[in-house]
Amino acid sequence: MVKARRRTGSREWGVGSGHSIRSPHSPLPIPRSRFAPGDTVRVSDRTALGHCRTPWYLRGRAGVIASVHGTFRDPETLAYHKPGLPAQPLYKVRFRQRELWDRYAGPSGDELEVDIYEHWLERTNRSE
């Protein structure tokens, strides 16, 4: 799921900041997550053959973990009638709009939030 957020005074688009670490909607036990809210990550810049839930325009881009949704079966293998195991932690990752789009003319605080599975994320430093 992709959501755009605009921070202008007290107005925001999308979900508020009260995210929980464990979601009651997660059907599987949550294994030890590699990332926590506030961690800076980079989306892997690899090619994907077949079904892929990670938007191409985010590959190689850095963002910040906003929340951990829980653990779910991998939809990239479920699409091919496989069991989707091992289950993958699913994160909400926040990206700055101006870092994604060269000609973005909106306010500098605008953000994009995208749900990304752990196997697509790499740890990084924001300064890179």
C-alpha positions as CSV (number, residue, x, y, z in Angstrom):
1,M,0.0,0.0,0.0
2,V,1.3,3.5,-0.8
3,K,0.2,6.6,1.0
4,A,1.2,10.2,0.5
5,R,1.6,12.5,3.5
6,R,1.8,16.2,3.6
7,R,3.0,18.0,6.7
8,T,1.8,21.6,6.6
9,G,1.2,22.9,10.1
10,S,-1.2,20.5,11.7
11,R,-2.6,19.0,8.5
12,E,-1.3,15.5,7.4
13,W,-2.3,13.1,4.7
14,G,-2.2,9.4,5.5
15,V,-1.8,7.6,8.8
16,G,-1.0,9.4,12.1
17,S,2.3,8.7,14.0
18,G,0.8,6.3,16.6
19,H,2.1,3.1,15.0
20,S,2.4,-0.1,17.1
21,I,5.3,-2.6,16.8
22,R,2.9,-5.6,16.7
23,S,-0.2,-5.6,14.6
24,P,-3.2,-7.6,15.7
25,H,-3.7,-8.3,11.9
26,S,-0.5,-10.2,11.6
27,P,-1.5,-13.8,11.1
28,L,1.9,-15.2,12.0
29,P,4.3,-14.9,15.0
30,I,6.7,-12.0,14.6
31,P,10.3,-13.2,14.3
32,R,13.1,-10.9,15.3
33,S,12.9,-8.0,12.9
34,R,16.1,-6.6,11.5
35,F,14.7,-3.0,11.6
36,A,12.9,-0.8,14.1
37,P,11.0,2.5,13.7
38,G,13.5,5.3,13.0
39,D,16.0,3.1,11.3
40,T,17.3,4.3,7.9
41,V,17.1,1.8,5.2
42,R,17.7,1.5,1.4
43,V,15.4,-0.4,-1.0
44,S,17.5,-3.1,-2.8
45,D,18.3,-2.1,-6.4
46,R,17.9,-5.5,-7.9
47,T,15.9,-6.7,-10.8
48,A,12.8,-8.8,-10.1
49,L,11.5,-11.5,-12.4
50,G,7.8,-12.1,-12.2
51,H,5.5,-10.8,-9.5
52,C,7.0,-8.1,-7.2
53,R,5.3,-5.8,-4.7
54,T,8.1,-3.3,-4.4
55,P,7.7,-0.3,-6.7
56,W,10.5,0.1,-9.2
57,Y,10.8,3.9,-8.5
58,L,11.9,3.2,-4.9
59,R,14.7,0.8,-5.8
60,G,18.1,2.2,-4.6
61,R,16.3,4.9,-2.6
62,A,16.8,5.6,1.1
63,G,13.9,5.9,3.6
64,V,13.1,5.6,7.3
65,I,11.1,2.8,9.0
66,A,7.9,4.3,10.2
67,S,6.4,1.2,11.7
68,V,6.4,-2.6,11.7
69,H,3.1,-4.1,10.5
70,G,3.9,-7.7,11.6
71,T,4.8,-10.9,9.7
72,F,3.0,-12.2,6.7
73,R,3.5,-14.9,4.1
74,D,5.6,-13.6,1.1
75,P,3.2,-12.5,-1.6
76,E,5.9,-12.8,-4.2
77,T,5.9,-16.6,-3.9
78,L,2.1,-16.8,-3.0
79,A,1.5,-15.4,-6.5
80,Y,2.9,-18.7,-7.9
81,H,0.8,-21.0,-5.7
82,K,3.7,-21.6,-3.2
83,P,3.2,-21.4,0.5
84,G,4.9,-18.0,0.9
85,L,7.3,-19.3,3.6
86,P,9.4,-18.2,5.3
87,A,7.1,-15.4,6.4
88,Q,8.5,-11.9,6.0
89,P,8.3,-8.9,8.3
90,L,6.4,-6.1,6.6
91,Y,7.4,-2.5,7.3
92,K,5.9,0.9,6.5
93,V,8.8,2.9,5.1
94,R,8.7,6.7,4.7
95,F,10.4,8.5,1.9
96,R,10.9,12.2,1.3
97,Q,9.0,13.2,-1.9
98,R,11.8,15.6,-3.0
99,E,14.3,12.7,-2.8
100,L,12.2,10.6,-5.1
101,W,11.2,13.0,-7.9
102,D,13.7,15.4,-9.5
103,R,11.1,18.0,-10.3
104,Y,8.9,17.7,-7.2
105,A,7.4,21.1,-6.6
106,G,5.4,20.4,-3.4
107,P,6.4,21.4,0.2
108,S,9.7,20.1,1.4
109,G,8.0,18.1,4.2
110,D,5.9,16.0,1.9
111,E,6.4,12.3,2.3
112,L,5.4,9.0,0.7
113,E,4.7,5.9,2.9
114,V,5.0,2.5,1.3
115,D,4.6,-1.0,2.7
116,I,7.8,-3.0,1.9
117,Y,8.8,-6.6,2.9
118,E,12.1,-7.0,4.8
119,H,13.9,-9.0,2.1
120,W,13.8,-5.8,-0.1
121,L,15.5,-3.6,2.6
122,E,19.1,-3.0,3.4
123,R,20.5,-1.0,6.4
124,T,22.1,2.3,5.5
125,N,23.1,5.7,6.9
126,R,21.0,8.7,5.9
127,S,24.2,10.6,4.9
128,E,24.9,8.2,2.0
